[in-house]
């Protein structure tokens, strides 16, 4: 704690045994609720994974009942209201709205991290109690959380066989490609290729790096805004299954802007030929990055992607250079 700064949070070391038990109860309630939200988020697209999270929520409910019984036996029915946000330095869950809007594998990873943090909590809590029964309970729960990998494995075997998991992983990968990669790639191609002509035409016509940078910046930002709004407005994703138009709009707009800025930024260098040489190297890297993404995520044959992207980029660059040098 910073001297002179008042905080309403309690230190974990200052909690009583009753408060630790109450905190454990609220943790189990929160985690069960999170798992159920994951299950609802996944139920339509990934029903097998949803069943896994339903099972994990039931496990947390069982832990909560054990903790409540222990509290009643030792402290009575009145459970103090204390939650993880009331304790300083305590681990915090990421907002559910942030995680649930990410991919299937991200949600699975978040669940694994939740179990690891819960195990750590119970081990620390067990060290803070002198009551034998309570220490045994907390130690057993720490072991149970550590063993949730086995529980998850058992649930996966029950609900997520090899074929089901492969199918869900393929669906998740397809959704990632449709929502992020495809519009992002289209934006990168548009930003990298379409801005070549105005930037290099300006460069060779004026040989003024400052003017060239301003033209490149305006072309990149303008193209990014246009591509972003066009992508978002073109398809709401309901029928096509391409996902959120907002996500696709951001992916397309940001990558369009970055694609143009890549070879505009070198013109912050005052020496014209140094800036132009670096810009050409950046263009080469951008075009090969596009080829790699097309081959890696879109299964476009490498030679065909190379021919399309490199030849197209070379033609646009040549047009800009000829117009600027004319």
C-alpha positions in Angstrom: 0.0 0.0 0.0 1.3 3.5 -0.8 1.8 5.6 2.3 -1.0 8.3 2.7 -3.3 6.5 0.2 -6.5 5.1 1.7 -7.8 1.9 0.1 -11.0 0.0 0.9 -9.4 -3.3 0.0 -8.3 -5.7 2.7 -5.0 -7.6 2.7 -5.4 -11.4 2.4 -3.1 -11.8 5.4 -5.6 -9.7 7.5 -8.7 -11.8 6.7 -10.1 -14.0 9.5 -10.8 -17.7 9.0 -14.5 -16.9 8.6 -13.8 -14.3 5.9 -11.5 -16.7 4.1 -14.2 -19.3 4.0 -16.7 -16.7 2.9 -14.4 -15.6 0.1 -14.0 -19.2 -1.0 -17.8 -19.5 -1.2 -18.2 -16.4 -3.3 -15.3 -17.5 -5.6 -17.0 -20.8 -6.3 -20.3 -19.0 -7.0 -18.5 -16.7 -9.5 -16.6 -19.5 -11.2 -19.7 -21.6 -11.6 -21.5 -18.6 -13.1 -18.6 -18.0 -15.5 -18.6 -21.6 -16.7 -22.3 -21.5 -17.3 -21.9 -18.3 -19.3 -19.2 -20.0 -21.4 -21.5 -22.9 -21.9 -24.3 -20.6 -23.1 -21.9 -18.7 -25.4 -20.7 -22.0 -27.0 -23.9 -24.0 -27.0 -25.2 -23.2 -30.5 -21.8 -23.5 -32.3 -19.9 -25.9 -30.1 -22.4 -28.0 -28.2 -19.9 -30.6 -27.1 -17.7 -28.0 -25.5 -20.7 -26.4 -23.9 -21.4 -29.7 -22.1 -17.9 -29.7 -20.7 -18.4 -26.3 -19.2 -21.8 -27.4 -17.8 -20.0 -30.2 -16.1 -17.3 -27.9 -14.7 -20.0 -25.6 -13.3 -21.6 -28.5 -11.5 -18.2 -29.4 -10.0 -17.9 -25.8 -8.7 -21.5 -26.0 -7.3 -20.4 -29.1 -5.3 -17.4 -27.3 -3.9 -19.7 -24.4 -2.9 -22.0 -26.7 -1.0 -19.1 -28.2 0.9 -17.8 -24.8 1.9 -21.3 -23.6 3.0 -21.7 -26.7 5.1 -18.3 -26.1 6.7 -19.2 -22.5 7.4 -22.5 -23.5 9.0 -20.8 -26.1 11.2 -18.2 -23.6 12.5 -19.6 -20.1 12.2 -23.3 -20.4 11.7 -25.7 -19.4 8.9 -24.6 -15.8 8.5 -21.9 -15.6 5.7 -20.0 -12.4 5.5 -20.2 -10.6 2.2 -16.6 -10.6 0.8 -15.5 -11.0 -2.8 -12.2 -11.1 -4.6 -12.5 -7.5 -5.6 -12.5 -6.6 -1.9 -9.0 -8.1 -1.3 -5.9 -6.3 -2.4 -3.4 -8.1 -4.6 -6.0 -10.8 -5.3 -6.2 -12.4 -8.7 -8.9 -10.9 -10.9 -11.0 -12.6 -13.6 -11.0 -11.0 -17.0 -14.4 -9.5 -17.9 -16.7 -12.2 -19.2 -17.7 -10.0 -22.1 -14.1 -9.8 -23.3 -13.3 -13.5 -23.1 -16.6 -14.8 -24.5 -16.2 -12.7 -27.6 -12.9 -14.4 -28.4 -12.3 -17.9 -29.8 -13.0 -21.3 -28.5 -9.4 -22.1 -27.7 -9.1 -18.8 -25.8 -12.1 -19.7 -23.6 -10.5 -23.1 -22.9 -7.3 -21.5 -22.0 -9.1 -19.0 -19.7 -10.8 -22.0 -17.9 -7.4 -23.7 -17.3 -6.0 -20.5 -15.8 -9.1 -20.2 -13.6 -8.4 -23.6 -12.1 -4.7 -22.9 -11.6 -5.6 -19.7 -9.7 -8.2 -21.4 -7.6 -5.7 -24.1 -6.6 -3.2 -21.4 -5.5 -5.9 -19.7 -3.5 -6.9 -22.8 -1.6 -3.3 -23.7 -0.8 -2.7 -20.2 0.7 -6.0 -20.3 2.5 -5.1 -23.7 4.0 -1.9 -22.2 5.3 -3.8 -19.4 7.1 -6.1 -21.7 9.2 -5.3 -23.6 12.4 -8.6 -25.5 12.5 -7.9 -29.1 11.5 -11.3 -29.7 9.7 -11.1 -26.5 7.8 -7.5 -27.1 6.9 -8.4 -30.5 5.5 -11.3 -29.2 3.5 -9.2 -26.4 2.0 -6.4 -28.8 1.2 -8.8 -31.2 -0.4 -10.3 -28.4 -2.5 -6.8 -27.4 -3.6 -6.1 -30.9 -4.7 -9.5 -31.0 -6.5 -8.7 -27.8 -8.4 -5.3 -29.2 -9.3 -7.1 -32.3 -10.5 -9.6 -30.4 -12.6 -7.4 -31.1 -15.6 -8.3 -34.7 -15.1 -12.0 -33.8 -14.7 -11.8 -31.7 -17.9 -10.1 -34.6 -19.6 -12.9 -37.0 -18.4 -15.5 -34.6 -19.5 -13.8 -34.2 -22.9 -13.7 -38.0 -23.3 -17.4 -38.1 -22.5 -18.7 -35.2 -24.5 -15.9 -34.3 -26.9 -14.5 -37.3 -28.7 -11.9 -37.1 -31.3 -14.3 -36.4 -34.2 -16.3 -33.9 -32.2 -13.3 -32.0 -31.1 -11.8 -32.0 -34.6 -15.0 -30.7 -36.0 -15.3 -27.9 -33.4 -11.7 -26.9 -33.9 -12.3 -26.8 -37.7 -15.4 -24.6 -37.1 -13.5 -22.3 -34.8 -10.6 -22.0 -37.3 -13.0 -21.3 -40.1 -14.8 -18.6 -38.0 -11.4 -17.0 -37.2 -10.5 -16.9 -40.8 -13.9 -15.5 -41.9 -14.1 -12.8 -39.2 -10.5 -11.7 -38.9 -8.1 -13.1 -41.5 -10.1 -12.6 -44.6 -11.1 -9.0 -44.1 -7.7 -8.2 -42.6 -6.0 -9.7 -45.6 -8.2 -7.8 -48.0 -7.4 -4.6 -46.1 -3.7 -5.3 -46.1 -3.7 -6.0 -49.9 -5.7 -2.8 -50.6 -3.6 -0.7 -48.3 -0.3 -2.1 -49.5 -1.0 -2.1 -53.3 -3.5 0.7 -53.9 -1.4 3.3 -52.1 1.8 2.4 -54.1 0.8 4.6 -57.1 -0.1 7.9 -55.2 2.9 7.6 -52.8 5.6 6.8 -55.4 4.1 9.1 -58.0 4.3 12.0 -55.5 7.8 10.9 -54.4 9.3 10.9 -58.0 7.3 14.0 -59.0 8.4 16.2 -56.1 11.4 14.4 -54.6 10.1 16.0 -51.4 10.0 13.5 -48.5 7.7 15.7 -46.3 5.1 16.1 -49.1 5.3 12.4 -49.9 4.8 11.4 -46.3 1.7 13.6 -46.0 0.2 12.2 -49.2 1.0 8.6 -48.0 -0.6 9.3 -44.6 -3.7 10.8 -46.1 -4.1 8.0 -48.6 -3.5 5.3 -45.9 -5.9 6.7 -43.3 -8.5 7.6 -45.9 -8.4 4.1 -47.4 -8.5 2.5 -44.0 -11.7 4.4 -43.0 -13.3 3.6 -46.4 -12.4 -0.1 -46.3 -13.5 -0.4 -42.6 -17.0 1.1 -43.2 -17.4 -0.8 -46.5 -16.7 -4.1 -44.9 -18.9 -3.4 -41.9 -21.8 -2.2 -44.0 -21.6 -4.9 -46.7 -22.6 -7.9 -44.6 -24.2 -8.1 -41.2 -22.9 -11.7 -40.9 -26.2 -13.2 -40.1 -26.7 -15.2 -43.3 -23.1 -15.5 -44.4 -21.8 -16.6 -41.0 -18.8 -14.3 -41.3 -19.2 -13.0 -37.8 -19.6 -9.5 -36.3 -19.5 -6.7 -38.9 -17.8 -4.5 -36.3 -14.9 -6.9 -35.9 -14.6 -7.4 -39.6 -14.7 -3.6 -40.1 -11.9 -3.0 -37.6 -9.8 -5.8 -39.0 -10.1 -4.5 -42.6 -9.7 -0.8 -41.7 -6.7 -1.2 -39.4 -4.9 -3.5 -41.8 -5.6 -1.2 -44.7 -4.1 1.7 -42.8 -1.1 -0.3 -41.7 -0.5 -1.5 -45.3 -0.3 2.0 -46.6 1.7 3.5 -43.7 4.3 0.8 -44.1 5.9 2.4 -47.1 4.8 6.0 -46.2 6.7 6.2 -42.9 10.2 5.9 -44.4 9.5 9.3 -45.9 9.9 10.8 -42.5 13.6 10.5 -43.4 14.7 13.7 -45.0 17.1 12.2 -47.6 15.0 11.3 -50.6 16.9 8.3 -51.9 17.5 6.8 -48.5 13.7 7.1 -47.8 12.8 5.6 -51.2 15.2 2.7 -50.8 13.8 1.8 -47.4 10.2 2.2 -48.7 10.9 -0.2 -51.5 12.3 -2.7 -49.0 9.2 -2.3 -46.9 7.0 -2.9 -50.0 8.9 -6.1 -50.8 8.3 -7.3 -47.2 4.6 -6.3 -47.3 4.0 -8.2 -50.5 5.6 -11.4 -49.3 3.7 -11.1 -46.0 0.5 -11.1 -48.1 1.7 -14.1 -50.0 2.4 -16.0 -46.8 -1.0 -15.2 -45.2 -2.8 -16.2 -48.4 -0.9 -19.5 -48.5 -1.1 -20.1 -44.7 -4.8 -19.3 -44.0 -6.5 -19.2 -47.3 -4.8 -22.3 -48.8 -3.9 -20.3 -51.9 -1.1 -22.2 -53.8 2.2 -20.4 -53.1 3.2 -19.8 -56.7 -0.3 -18.5 -57.7 -0.4 -16.2 -54.7 3.1 -15.0 -55.5 2.2 -14.3 -59.1 -1.0 -12.4 -58.2 0.4 -10.3 -55.4 3.9 -9.5 -56.7 2.9 -8.9 -60.3 0.0 -6.7 -59.2 2.2 -4.7 -56.8 4.9 -4.3 -59.4 2.4 -3.0 -62.0 0.9 -0.5 -59.6 4.4 0.6 -58.5 5.5 1.0 -62.1 2.4 3.1 -62.9 3.1 5.4 -60.0 6.8 5.7 -60.9 6.0 6.5 -64.5 3.3 9.0 -63.7 5.5 10.7 -61.1 8.6 10.7 -63.3 6.8 11.8 -66.5 
